[in-house]
Amino acid sequence: MQDTDLTVLTEILAQRKAALDPQMKDDEFFEFFAAQQVLRDYQLDPEEIKSGVVGQSTQAKLPGTDGGIDAIYLLVNGRLIRDLDQAQELKNLKQNIVFDVLILQSSLETGFALQRLLRLKDTSENIFRIERSPDSFSETYNEELLDSIKRFREAHRALITKHPTFNAHYFYLTRGDTSMIAPDIQKKAKELETDISNILATITKCSFTFVGARDLIGLDRKPPKSTFTLKCADSIAGGGGYMALVELAEYRRLITSEKGELLEYLFESNVRDYQGDVDVNKQIRETLQNQADNAEFWWLNNGITILAAKIGGHSKEFTIDEPQIVNGLQTSMEIYEHFRLNPASESGKRHAIVRLIEFPDSKQQDRIIKATNSQTKIPPQYLWATDELQRDIEQVCRASGMHYDRRKNSWRKQPIGLDKVIGMTELAQAVAAIYLQEPDHSRARPSRYFKKEHYGKVFSSKVPIDLYVMCALLRKRAETFLHGTENDRRDRNNLLFYLLMALVSVELKTPRAKAKAISGIKVGDMQESVFEAALALVRPIYETRGASDNAAKGPDMLVDLKAALTSRFAKKKKNEVKAGGSA
């Protein structure tokens, strides 16, 4: 059976790699594939999955190790924490917080090794003994792992007084057979679960899971949950939608996983801001807790709006394909938390109004999302996914053969490779590096571009729409180029945004191009020599500044690169003005 499993998994990996990213090395793709399977319930996009990888490349010659860890993901209420700014902002959360730390060890080996668990245990002690400074660690780690540790500790510090449910999940994934794991290895995994829980008192639960070839095959074949059933007491139909009266216990079942965890991705199209102890939420909470109250829940609550690609069934039970809960987040969170704390509550028999609307047309979806969310006091910047400009970018990207993942994970519905997919964060990073000349912020703080004070600098109707397509195409081509020139993944990550900035200057022969000139670049016609010349400018600066994550995330590389571009192209400034015009 093991030989069969290995053969089947090998074929799956080959097919997935050919479809998604043929250029990725086999061991790197296995890390990506393994993480994708483990994280399937979190609905992360490919770039988010890649952002958690900390494993040291076998060809790396830089100081530090990965401590036996291939990837770490920090998720708070199902949302990935990618940078330090996001970790620090967690202090604004109120309650009902679930903090998940996922630690992955992935290997193409066909078994499970005791030595890997021993090393993982040592590294885990350094991570979770939060009083230890990196200087006192038992091993010198690479910068990516140290950055993850720093983000974890910052998030932990921000949440510690909020009393979150804090779960540490370990996954050891290989092409092996989990039924053949030696007893001493299983025992060591159990010891790690106990030890880590004892090291940090705030950990609610620590789990260790072995994942082998058969498990990976099963996970790959298991479709992500996209079709749901919803039973209701009664409903009325009209105009492509339904108004349903749904028992609270049934609604709670809809929004939770088999493990009883909130399915955060159902709220992707909502504002995703839970307002905590505001008056309206206190009133919802009191209504749920007061089981002696004769008033029905729906009398006192506006209800919930769900958009779906397709709604089937009949008046008492519906099937809902790809639901998006676009309004009713506060109500949903209070219902979820009430039944989490009171699973046998009599309030489960009370009812909420749930509006079900079948609107496959994205423009109509955006209209409903904006209308329903505008009825509450929501900062407008949180509705950026529905902006007219975002839809315009989606349209022009499609015409260029690119898929703009404006609606998270919409790329999954397209027969397209990852080299043709770009997400909102990835596009914002590219535009910031190329047009704003902020490669340091692009590398270190991508979340900043979705804050009110920065969003309009990156996404603006004042620049030609073609600029966004050019930035998307140039990022993809630059990534391909770096795959061919840089063996180490960390170097590729650190060089990318500086390379993007330099590429435009080399192509247009100016230290800083204007928007019109940038948007006119034909990425497909750019000579390979342009990429080589740009890298020749960037790489010496990177090496001089230490060839590290800190160098790429700090301000000095940018200062040096601007000076180098000015020195080389300042005399051609007149050409820039003629080519660029006004932005």
Secondary structure by P-SEA (a helix, b strand, c coil): caaaaaaaaaaaaaaaaaaccccccaaaaaaaaaaaaaaccccccaaaaaaaccccccccccccccccccbbbbbccccccccaaaaaaccccccbbbbbbbbbbbcccccccaaaaaaaaaaaaaaaccccccccccccccaaaaaaaaaaaaaaaaccccccbbbbbbbbbcccccccccaaaaaaaaaaaaaaaaacccccbbbbbbbcaaaaaaaaacccccbbbbbccccccccccccccccaaaaaaaacccccccccccccccccccccccaaaaaaaaaaaccccccccccccbbbbbbcccccccccbbbbcccccccaaaaaaaaaaaaaaccccccccbbbbbbbbbcccaaaaaaaaaaaaacccccccccccccaaaaaaaaaaaaacccccccccccccccccccccccaaaaaaaaaaccccccccccccccccccccccccccccccccaaaaaaaaaaaaaaaaaaaccccaaaaaaaaaaaaaaaaaaaaccccccaaaaaacccccccaaaaaaaaaacaaaaaaaccccccccccaaaaaaaaaaaaccccaaaaaaaacccc
